[in-house]
Amino acid sequence: MSTHSGLPVDGPLASLSQAHPHWSGAQSGQLRDGTVGALLGSSRRLGRHRLAAVREGLSQRDLAVLADIGRFRMLTSRQLETLHFSDAATPLTAARTCRRVLRRLTTLGLLHRLERRIGGLHAGSAAFIYVLSDGGQRLLDGGADDAAPRKRLHEPSLPFVAHTLAIAELYVSLVVASRHDSGVGLVELLDVQTEPTCWRRWTRGDGSREVLRPDLYVSLGVGADELRWFIEVDRGSEHLPTVLRKAQAYQRYYDSGVEQTREGVFPRVLWVVPDARRAQQLTAGLERERGLTAALFDVSIEQTAAGRLQQ
């Protein structure tokens, strides 16, 4: 299999199922850092034995739902319906089954449903947002009944929710693409890494440590090619100089050669932006910025990002 940039890669490719599915301590911290308002509603405390009994009653689909929410920190019921209930006889059946499963997992104390909805008060149940409860996270972590004080999670802020769900929506679009022939060939999801698994830690020439923090990493099989990408979801709220400093961080990591030595190729970097105006601003900024390798960076609006990743 060839790659779209850098050196060819030899050896087996990581599969999607090998990606770490759990919401790590670092991810929990990021949710807290982006939060305001009231504490999330409390759920029944699940001890070790109760949690084991609950797990015995879960289906593989239940576990997959929990794992995906853990990986992306939060998902809407519509996203979960697309990911895990698309095999239903009709869209109406899919929606009803998804609602029933999410209600049951919430009642069992494995999920929290946020107060905030996507689209406002009249958006309907498809707009509900779900996160793992403490019990849900411990179930994914193997059921340990940690005696340490639990960290309290608050209702996340709207910008944090919008950014997090935009990352998840891109993943959902890629999953949908992988179910259908794109005209070029079937798209295969070879690897998907969420934060913090997709972060890259490295040592600079002066001995200082640096951490590159992409929002997402994906590896796609398209025909005979493997396409690797670091993804940055930009909601238009960051000042352009801040975004360009992130581009310089990618350039430093590229210049270090660490990724190329370890993986055989350096992924391209795609900025996903909300509209054409922001795309023009960012593209112009990247072109003006000195010291950047032009072929390393690309920009796409949200609606076409999944297709751009397949090129």
Residue pairs with C-beta under 8 A, 6 or more apart in sequence:
1 9
1 13
1 221
1 224
1 225
1 226
2 8
2 224
2 225
2 226
3 9
3 225
3 226
3 227
3 228
3 264
3 265
4 225
4 226
4 227
4 228
4 268
5 228
5 265
5 266
5 267
5 268
5 295
6 260
6 264
6 265
6 266
7 260
7 264
7 265
8 264
8 265
9 226
9 263
9 264
9 265
10 264
13 190
13 191
13 219
13 221
13 226
14 190
14 191
14 219
15 190
15 191
16 189
16 190
16 191
16 192
18 191
19 71
19 191
19 192
19 193
19 194
19 197
20 71
20 197
21 67
21 68
21 70
21 71
21 140
22 67
22 70
22 71
22 137
22 140
22 141
23 69
23 70
23 71
23 73
23 132
23 137
23 140
24 196
26 195
26 196
27 73
27 194
27 195
27 196
28 137
28 151
28 153
30 73
30 195
31 73
31 74
31 131
31 153
31 156
31 160
32 151
32 153
32 154
34 156
34 157
34 159
34 160
35 153
35 154
35 155
35 156
35 157
35 160
36 154
36 155
36 156
36 157
37 154
37 155
37 157
38 115
38 154
38 155
39 152
39 153
39 154
39 155
40 112
40 114
40 131
40 153
40 154
40 155
41 112
41 113
43 106
43 109
43 112
43 133
43 134
43 135
44 109
44 135
45 109
45 134
45 135
46 54
46 109
46 135
46 138
46 139
47 145
48 143
48 144
48 145
51 135
51 138
51 139
51 143
51 145
52 143
54 108
54 109
54 110
54 135
54 139
55 139
55 143
58 66
61 84
61 101
62 101
62 105
64 84
65 80
65 84
65 101
65 102
65 105
66 105
66 110
66 111
66 132
66 136
66 139
66 140
67 140
68 75
68 80
68 83
68 84
69 75
69 80
69 111
69 130
69 131
69 132
69 136
70 132
70 136
70 137
70 140
71 194
72 164
72 167
72 168
72 171
72 194
73 131
73 164
74 114
74 129
74 130
74 131
74 156
74 161
74 164
74 165
74 168
75 83
75 129
75 130
75 165
75 168
76 118
76 126
76 127
76 128
76 129
76 130
76 165
77 98
77 99
77 102
77 125
77 126
77 127
77 128
77 130
78 126
78 127
79 165
79 168
79 169
79 172
80 98
80 102
80 130
81 94
81 95
81 98
81 126
82 172
82 175
82 176
83 172
83 175
84 98
85 94
85 95
85 97
85 98
85 101
86 94
86 179
88 94
88 97
95 125
95 126
99 125
102 111
102 113
102 128
102 130
105 111
105 136
106 112
106 113
106 130
108 135
109 133
109 135
109 136
110 132
110 133
110 135
110 136
110 139
111 130
111 131
111 132
111 133
111 136
112 130
112 131
112 132
112 133
112 153
113 128
113 129
113 130
114 128
114 129
114 130
114 131
114 155
114 156
114 161
115 155
116 129
116 155
116 156
116 158
116 161
117 123
117 127
117 128
117 129
118 127
118 129
118 161
118 165
119 127
120 127
129 161
129 165
131 153
132 140
134 150
138 144
138 145
138 146
156 164
159 235
159 237
162 235
163 215
163 233
163 235
166 233
166 235
166 272
166 302
167 194
167 215
167 216
167 231
167 233
169 302
170 216
170 231
170 233
170 272
170 302
170 305
170 306
171 192
171 216
171 218
173 305
173 306
174 187
174 189
174 192
174 218
174 220
174 306
174 309
175 189
176 306
177 187
177 306
177 307
177 310
178 186
178 187
178 188
178 189
180 186
182 222
182 310
184 222
184 223
184 310
185 222
185 223
187 220
187 221
187 222
187 310
188 220
188 221
188 222
189 218
189 219
189 220
189 221
190 219
190 220
190 221
190 226
191 217
191 218
191 219
192 216
192 217
192 218
192 219
193 216
193 217
193 218
194 216
195 213
195 214
195 215
195 216
196 213
197 217
198 214
198 215
198 216
198 217
198 230
199 211
199 212
199 213
199 214
200 211
200 212
200 214
200 253
200 258
200 259
201 209
201 210
201 211
201 212
202 209
202 210
202 212
202 253
202 256
202 258
203 209
203 210
204 210
204 252
204 256
205 256
210 249
210 252
210 253
212 249
212 250
212 253
214 230
214 231
214 232
214 269
215 231
215 232
215 233
216 230
216 231
216 233
217 228
217 229
217 230
217 231
217 267
218 228
218 229
218 231
218 309
219 226
219 227
219 228
219 229
219 267
220 226
220 227
220 228
220 229
220 309
220 310
221 227
222 310
227 268
227 309
227 310
227 311
228 263
228 265
228 267
228 268
229 267
229 268
229 269
229 270
229 309
230 250
230 267
230 268
230 269
230 270
231 269
231 270
231 272
231 309
232 243
232 246
232 269
232 270
232 271
232 272
233 272
234 243
234 271
234 272
234 273
234 274
234 278
234 282
235 274
236 273
236 274
236 275
236 278
240 281
240 282
240 285
243 271
243 282
243 285
244 285
244 286
244 289
247 269
247 286
247 289
247 292
247 297
248 289
248 291
248 292
250 269
250 296
250 297
251 291
251 292
251 293
251 296
253 259
254 266
254 293
254 296
259 265
259 266
259 267
260 266
266 296
268 295
268 296
268 297
268 298
269 296
269 297
269 298
270 298
270 299
270 300
270 305
270 308
270 309
271 282
271 297
271 298
271 299
271 300
272 300
272 301
272 302
272 305
273 279
273 282
273 299
273 300
273 301
273 302
274 301
274 302
275 301
276 301
278 301
279 299
279 300
279 301
282 299
283 299
286 292
286 294
286 297
286 299
287 294
298 308
300 308
